[in-house]
Amino acid sequence: MLLATTGTDRISRLWDVSSVADGRCSVSESGRLIGESYSSPSVAFNADGKQLALVDLMNVRLRNSVDLTLVATLAGDLYIYDLAFSPDNHWLAVAEHHDTVALWDLTRPASPHSNPLSPSEGNPKTYVWRVAFSPNSSLLAAGASDGTLALWDLTTLQLTKTFHLPKAVSALSFSPDRKYLAAGCLDATVWLFPTAQQR
C-alpha cells in the first residue's frame, strides 16, 4: 500500500503505509522522484494502483508505481493544476491554464493521445483548478478559477452542462450513484448539482 506526496521542493515521494492496515503506523519512504520544475502541484494513482501520474510544470510523467520506470511523458504547453484518472483507467484528465482540460486517452500505453476540452464560453485568462470523474467513468467535471463548473459526457466528449458559481472551484466530488456533483468554493460554500445523466 503506497501513499504519494508532492510539493514545492521538486521532490515527489512514495511512502509504504501498509502497516496502517493492521493498526500500526510504521511508515517508511519507498521511493523518491526529482522533477525538472520547482513544484509539482498534483499526483495521482490509477484505479488499480499500478501507475502513478506526476505533474512536472507543463508535462505529466506516467510511471510504474512498483519500480518507478517511466511509462510515458504526456507533453503539454500549458501550466497544470490538477489531474485525475478515470475509474476504468481509460482516461487521464489534466486541468490546465487557458480554461482547458487535456483529456488523455490511455488505452494505447505506447501512444497516448489528448483531446482538448473547454467550456463553450472558455476564457483564456482563467484556469481549470479541479477535475473529477464519475464513479462509472461516464462523466467528467471541471471547476475553474472564475467559478465555472463544466460537465462532459465521455461517450461523446460533448459538453452537457455548465454552472456558474460565485467563487473559484476548489473541490469536486460525484455521489456514488453519479446523479449529483458536489463542488466546494473558496468562499467556504458547497454546492450540489444534478448531473446530465439522471435516470
C-alpha positions in Angstrom: 0.0 0.0 0.0 1.5 3.3 -1.2 1.0 7.0 -0.5 2.3 9.6 -2.8 3.2 13.1 -1.7 4.5 16.1 -3.7 5.0 19.8 -3.2 7.2 22.8 -3.9 10.7 21.4 -3.4 10.8 19.5 -6.8 10.8 16.1 -5.0 7.9 13.7 -5.0 8.0 10.8 -2.5 6.3 7.4 -2.2 5.6 6.1 1.2 4.9 2.5 2.3 1.8 2.7 4.5 0.9 -1.0 4.5 1.4 -1.2 8.3 -1.7 1.0 8.8 -3.9 -1.8 7.7 -3.1 -3.9 10.8 -3.1 -1.0 13.3 0.5 0.0 13.3 2.0 3.3 12.0 5.4 2.3 10.8 5.5 4.5 7.6 8.7 4.4 5.6 9.8 6.2 2.4 9.9 3.7 -0.5 10.8 5.9 -3.5 11.8 9.4 -4.5 11.4 11.3 -7.8 13.0 14.6 -8.7 11.2 16.8 -11.2 12.5 19.3 -13.6 10.3 22.2 -12.4 10.3 24.0 -9.0 7.0 22.3 -7.9 4.6 19.5 -8.7 1.0 20.6 -7.8 -0.7 17.2 -8.2 -0.1 13.4 -8.2 -2.5 10.5 -8.7 -2.6 6.7 -8.8 -4.7 5.0 -11.4 -7.6 2.7 -10.2 -5.6 -0.5 -9.9 -2.6 1.3 -8.3 -0.2 0.1 -11.0 0.5 3.6 -12.5 1.4 6.9 -11.0 0.9 10.3 -12.7 3.1 13.2 -11.7 2.8 16.8 -12.8 6.1 18.5 -13.8 5.2 22.1 -14.8 3.6 21.6 -18.3 4.1 17.8 -18.6 2.8 14.7 -16.9 5.0 11.7 -16.4 3.3 8.3 -16.1 5.4 5.8 -14.1 5.1 2.2 -13.0 4.3 2.5 -9.3 6.3 -0.6 -8.3 9.7 0.1 -9.9 9.1 3.8 -10.9 10.1 3.2 -14.5 8.8 5.8 -16.9 5.8 4.6 -19.0 5.2 7.8 -21.0 5.6 11.5 -20.9 2.5 13.5 -21.7 3.9 16.7 -23.1 1.9 19.9 -23.0 2.3 23.7 -23.4 0.1 25.0 -20.6 0.6 25.1 -16.8 -1.1 22.2 -15.0 -3.0 22.5 -11.7 -4.7 19.1 -11.1 -5.1 15.7 -12.6 -7.3 12.6 -12.2 -7.5 9.1 -13.6 -10.9 7.7 -14.6 -12.0 4.7 -12.5 -11.8 2.4 -15.6 -8.2 3.6 -16.3 -9.3 4.8 -19.8 -8.7 8.5 -19.3 -6.4 10.9 -17.5 -7.9 14.4 -17.1 -5.4 17.2 -16.8 -6.6 20.6 -15.5 -4.7 23.4 -17.3 -4.4 27.1 -17.8 -6.4 28.9 -20.5 -9.6 27.3 -19.3 -8.6 23.9 -20.8 -8.8 20.3 -19.9 -6.4 17.9 -21.7 -8.2 14.5 -21.7 -5.7 11.8 -22.4 -6.8 8.5 -23.9 -4.6 5.8 -22.2 -6.0 2.8 -24.0 -2.8 2.5 -26.0 0.0 3.0 -23.5 2.7 3.3 -26.1 1.0 6.2 -27.9 -1.5 8.1 -25.6 -3.3 11.0 -27.3 -5.0 14.1 -26.0 -8.4 15.6 -26.6 -8.6 19.2 -25.6 -11.8 20.2 -23.8 -13.1 23.7 -22.9 -16.4 25.2 -21.8 -18.3 26.8 -24.7 -17.6 30.2 -23.2 -14.0 29.4 -22.4 -11.9 32.3 -21.0 -8.2 32.1 -21.7 -7.5 34.3 -18.7 -8.9 31.7 -16.3 -7.5 28.2 -15.4 -9.1 24.9 -14.6 -8.3 24.2 -11.0 -10.0 20.8 -10.3 -11.1 17.8 -12.3 -13.1 14.7 -11.3 -14.7 11.6 -12.9 -18.0 10.0 -12.1 -17.7 6.5 -10.5 -18.7 4.8 -13.7 -16.3 6.9 -15.8 -19.1 8.3 -18.0 -18.9 11.9 -16.8 -16.0 14.4 -16.4 -16.4 17.5 -14.3 -14.0 20.5 -14.3 -14.0 23.5 -12.0 -12.3 26.8 -12.9 -10.8 29.8 -11.2 -13.7 32.0 -12.4 -16.3 29.8 -10.8 -17.3 27.9 -14.0 -18.3 24.3 -13.4 -18.4 22.2 -16.6 -19.7 18.7 -17.2 -18.8 16.4 -20.2 -20.4 13.2 -21.4 -17.3 10.9 -22.1 -19.1 8.7 -24.5 -19.4 11.6 -26.9 -16.9 14.1 -25.4 -19.7 16.7 -25.6 -20.2 19.4 -23.0 -23.6 18.7 -21.4 -24.0 21.3 -18.6 -22.3 24.4 -17.4 -22.9 26.0 -14.0 -21.6 29.4 -12.6 -20.5 29.7 -9.0 -19.6 32.9 -7.2 -16.0 31.9 -6.4 -13.3 29.6 -7.7 -14.0 25.9 -7.5 -11.6 24.3 -5.0 -13.0 20.8 -4.7 -15.2 18.3 -6.8 -16.8 15.0 -5.9 -19.6 12.9 -7.5 -22.1 11.0 -5.5 -21.7 7.1 -5.7 -24.7 6.9 -8.0 -23.3 9.7 -10.2 -26.6 11.6 -10.1 -25.2 14.5 -8.2 -22.0 16.6 -8.2 -20.7 18.5 -5.2 -18.5 21.5 -5.7 -16.6 23.4 -3.0 -15.7 27.0 -3.5 -13.1 29.4 -2.0 -15.8 31.2 -0.1 -16.3 28.1 2.1 -19.6 27.1 0.4 -20.5 23.7 -1.0 -22.9 23.4 -4.0 -24.8 20.3 -5.1 -25.9 19.9 -8.7 -27.8 17.3 -10.6 -25.7 15.7 -13.4 -26.7 15.4 -17.0 -27.4 11.7 -16.8 -30.1 11.4 -14.2 -32.5 8.5 -14.7 
